[in-house]
Amino acid sequence: MPGVPKAKVKSRIVLTPQHAKRLLKAMAENIQRFEASHGVITEGETPNIPLNFGPTGQA
């Protein structure tokens, strides 16, 4: 994206849909535990990211 430094991939994980769902469930459970003992996690403002990735095509 213009004006944003390019991120470098450090590592990747490949999951089956079943394992991805189990990971999602485990993370949600851990977040609930954290919030129960430390308070609600605030998300902050969503940055205004343009969704146009370059010039538009012409038909």
Secondary structure in CASP SS format (residue, H / E / C, confidence):
PFRMAT SS
TARGET T0000
AUTHOR 0000-0000-0000
METHOD secondary structure of the structure
MODEL  1
M C 1.00
P C 1.00
G C 1.00
V C 1.00
P C 1.00
K C 1.00
A C 1.00
K C 1.00
V C 1.00
K C 1.00
S C 1.00
R C 1.00
I C 1.00
V C 1.00
L C 1.00
T C 1.00
P H 1.00
Q H 1.00
H H 1.00
A H 1.00
K H 1.00
R H 1.00
L H 1.00
L H 1.00
K H 1.00
A H 1.00
M H 1.00
A H 1.00
E H 1.00
N H 1.00
I H 1.00
Q H 1.00
R H 1.00
F H 1.00
E H 1.00
A H 1.00
S H 1.00
H H 1.00
G C 1.00
V C 1.00
I C 1.00
T C 1.00
E C 1.00
G C 1.00
E C 1.00
T C 1.00
P C 1.00
N C 1.00
I C 1.00
P C 1.00
L C 1.00
N C 1.00
F C 1.00
G C 1.00
P C 1.00
T C 1.00
G C 1.00
Q C 1.00
A C 1.00
END
